[in-house]
């Protein structure tokens, strides 16, 4: 995490890395649909797919945690309802 306004070299590198990770996860998700509909996919291929999906999920959670840490904290008096009346999701900490 940086202490600046997000324009430092480190911040830009982190943003670029996050974008690459999220794009790779999205592409993997598309491949997953194809593989699951193909009944000729082997168990070994599916295990490899699960390993890749686990890595993509880990990256996505890391991105979400990193970006969540950069958001301003909500005051206790602020409403949990979003602009459309839906309940906002609170940040969960997994330990």
C-alpha positions in Angstrom: 0.0 0.0 0.0 1.2 3.5 -0.8 0.6 6.7 1.0 0.1 8.8 -2.1 -2.8 9.7 -4.3 -2.4 6.6 -6.6 -0.2 8.2 -9.2 3.2 6.8 -8.0 5.1 4.4 -10.0 4.4 1.7 -7.4 0.6 2.4 -7.5 0.5 2.3 -11.3 2.5 -1.0 -11.3 0.0 -2.5 -8.8 -2.9 -1.4 -10.8 -1.5 -2.9 -14.0 -0.7 -6.2 -12.2 -4.2 -6.3 -10.8 -5.7 -5.7 -14.2 -3.7 -8.5 -15.7 -4.7 -10.9 -12.9 -8.4 -10.1 -13.2 -8.3 -10.4 -17.0 -6.6 -13.8 -16.7 -9.3 -14.9 -14.2 -12.1 -13.8 -16.6 -10.5 -15.7 -19.5 -10.1 -18.8 -17.3 -13.7 -18.6 -16.3 -14.7 -18.6 -20.0 -12.5 -21.6 -20.6 -14.1 -23.3 -17.6 -17.6 -23.2 -19.2 -16.2 -24.7 -22.4 -14.4 -27.5 -20.6 -17.4 -28.4 -18.4 -19.7 -28.8 -21.4 -17.1 -31.1 -23.1 -17.8 -34.6 -21.9 -14.4 -35.8 -23.3 -12.4 -33.8 -20.8 -10.2 -36.0 -18.6 -10.1 -36.0 -14.8 -6.4 -34.8 -15.1 -7.5 -31.8 -17.2 -10.2 -31.0 -14.7 -7.8 -31.1 -11.8 -5.5 -28.8 -13.6 -8.4 -26.5 -14.3 -9.3 -26.4 -10.6 -5.7 -25.6 -9.7 -5.8 -22.7 -12.1 -9.2 -21.5 -10.8 -7.9 -21.6 -7.3 -4.9 -19.4 -8.3 -7.2 -17.0 -10.1 -9.6 -16.8 -7.1 -6.6 -16.2 -4.8 -5.5 -13.3 -7.0 -9.0 -11.9 -7.2 -9.3 -12.0 -3.4 -5.9 -10.3 -3.0 -7.0 -7.6 -5.5 -10.3 -7.1 -3.6 -8.5 -6.9 -0.3 -6.0 -4.4 -1.6 -8.6 -2.2 -3.2 -10.8 -2.4 -0.2 -7.9 -1.2 2.0 -7.7 1.9 -0.2 -11.4 2.8 0.3 -12.5 5.3 3.0 -14.0 3.6 6.0 -17.8 3.9 6.5 -18.9 5.8 9.6 -21.1 3.8 12.0 -23.9 6.3 11.4 -23.9 5.8 7.6 -26.6 3.7 6.1 -25.9 0.2 4.9 -28.4 0.7 2.0 -27.1 1.4 -1.4 -28.6 4.0 -3.8 -31.0 1.4 -5.2 -32.2 0.4 -1.7 -30.2 -2.9 -1.7 -28.2 -3.8 1.3 -24.5 -3.1 0.8 -22.1 -5.9 1.5 -19.7 -5.4 4.3 -16.1 -6.3 3.9 -15.4 -9.7 5.4 -12.1 -10.6 6.9 -11.0 -14.2 6.5 -8.4 -15.3 9.0 
